[in-house]
Structure formats: C-alpha cells, structure tokens
C-alpha cells in the first residue's frame, strides 16, 4: 500500500516540476515576443495561476512521497 503512495507522490512531484518548466519557458517566450503591456499582463496572470498550481502539486507530491517512505519502513 505504501509503495502505491510513494509512486503516486513521485508522479505528482514530476508533474509539478514539468509544470514549473513550462512556466519558465512560457515566461521567456512572452518576454521575447514583447506583446502590448495589457496583453503581457493578462498572459503573465494566467501563467501565475499555472505556476502556483505546479508548486502546490509538487509540494503535495513531496509530502506523499515522504509519508510513504517513512510509514513504509
């Protein structure tokens, strides 16, 4: 059972890190395109939501991973 929790936590951490990588690449892409200030602000606001979701997912996954490793012993 704890092995499943560890695997699920690892998947969540990986998905969160992929999301953070996406945020970095999208942020650089927005800056490179140099859109109008209001358009850039709207895109960065959307990117901020994705960033917070990615960090939250990675944190929850890390918590599951640690709990699974500690309780699995």
Beta strands, then each sheet from edge to edge (+ up, - down):
end
